[in-house]
């Protein structure tokens, strides 16, 4: 991932509503949610939400598709993986053992 793309992703997440949308859609899984359901869950107006969704999608963190008259959104897990890989590329001088346990492992 290029630095510019990472900056765009971090900028997209650096706002409360967009971070809430992203977290909601990560939790929703690959089936995603219709835009109207997202708006209701976050008590957001459709026009405001549309702006936030498009920024997250441009940043490569969400994907969208249409089913009849509804637009569905879901986390773009490949985009999320790329952002995480960007963060971890230079971790611990290339020796991951010195970084400690991975987040998925329970802490002692």
C-alpha positions in Angstrom: 0.0 0.0 0.0 1.3 3.4 -0.9 1.6 6.0 1.8 -1.0 8.3 0.1 -3.6 5.5 0.3 -2.8 4.8 3.9 -3.2 8.5 4.7 -6.6 8.5 2.9 -7.8 5.5 4.9 -6.6 7.0 8.2 -8.2 10.3 7.4 -11.5 8.6 6.6 -11.5 6.9 10.0 -10.5 10.1 11.8 -14.1 11.2 12.2 -16.6 9.9 14.7 -19.5 9.1 12.4 -17.2 7.4 9.8 -15.5 5.4 12.5 -18.9 4.3 13.9 -20.0 3.3 10.4 -16.8 1.3 9.8 -17.1 -0.5 13.1 -20.8 -1.3 12.5 -20.0 -2.7 9.1 -17.0 -4.7 10.3 -19.3 -6.3 12.9 -22.1 -6.9 10.3 -19.8 -9.2 8.3 -19.6 -9.7 4.6 -23.4 -9.5 4.0 -23.2 -5.9 5.0 -26.2 -3.6 5.6 -28.5 -1.4 3.5 -27.7 2.3 3.8 -31.1 3.0 5.4 -30.4 0.5 8.2 -27.0 2.0 8.8 -28.6 5.5 9.0 -31.1 4.3 11.6 -28.5 2.5 13.6 -26.4 5.6 13.9 -29.3 8.1 14.0 -27.8 9.8 10.9 -29.6 11.7 8.1 -29.4 9.9 4.8 -27.6 12.8 3.1 -25.0 13.1 5.8 -24.5 9.3 5.8 -24.1 9.2 2.1 -21.2 11.6 2.3 -19.5 9.5 5.0 -20.1 6.2 3.2 -18.6 7.6 -0.1 -15.4 8.8 1.7 -15.0 5.4 3.4 -15.5 3.6 0.0 -13.0 5.9 -1.8 -10.5 5.1 1.0 -10.9 1.4 0.2 -12.4 0.5 3.5 -16.0 -0.2 2.3 -17.6 -1.8 -0.8 -21.1 -1.2 -2.1 -23.6 -2.9 -4.3 -27.2 -2.4 -5.4 -30.1 -4.8 -4.8 -33.1 -3.5 -6.6 -33.6 0.0 -5.0 -31.3 -0.5 -2.0 -27.6 0.1 -1.8 -25.8 -2.2 0.6 -22.4 -1.5 2.2 -19.9 -3.9 3.8 -16.4 -3.6 5.1 -13.8 -4.2 2.4 -11.7 -6.7 4.3 -8.9 -6.7 1.7 -8.7 -3.0 2.0 -8.6 -3.3 5.8 -5.9 -6.0 5.5 -3.8 -3.6 3.4 -4.0 -0.9 6.0 -3.1 -3.3 8.8 -0.2 -4.6 6.7 1.0 -1.0 6.1 1.0 -0.4 9.8 2.9 -3.6 10.6 5.4 -3.6 7.7 8.2 -2.0 9.7 7.2 -3.4 13.0 9.9 -4.5 15.3 12.7 -4.2 12.8 11.3 -7.1 10.9 11.5 -9.4 13.9 7.9 -9.9 14.9 8.8 -11.9 18.0 10.1 -8.8 19.8 6.7 -7.0 19.3 4.9 -9.3 21.8 1.7 -11.2 21.4 -0.6 -10.6 18.5 -3.9 -8.9 19.4 -5.8 -12.1 18.7 -3.9 -13.9 21.4 -5.1 -13.6 25.0 -2.8 -11.5 27.2 -1.3 -13.2 30.3 
